[in-house]
Amino acid sequence: MSNGSDHATHWRRTRALMWVTLTIWFVFSFLVHWFASALNESSFLGFPLGFYMAAQGSLFIFVVLIFWFARAQDRIDRECGFAEEDE
């Protein structure tokens, strides 16, 4: 069983991971689309960058973000002694 300091460490690290994840989500959900017209001055694979990020780039980032978050949270859980047992 984990002690109080493990709970505090686990929560501090989980909260930090949450803020990093939410920041990345915010950037690719709102800021990229907010500045799409400025991004359209550049191109990626022949498409305006703002259009590409709205149509494909943000979705790709979100999928990668989900897997990265799950892996990072699992690592935190294991290091702090709160991991679920593997079968």
Helices and strands as residue ranges (DSSP letters): H 4-26, I 27-31, H 32-34, H 36-39, E 43-44, E 47-48, H 49-52, I 53-57, H 58-80
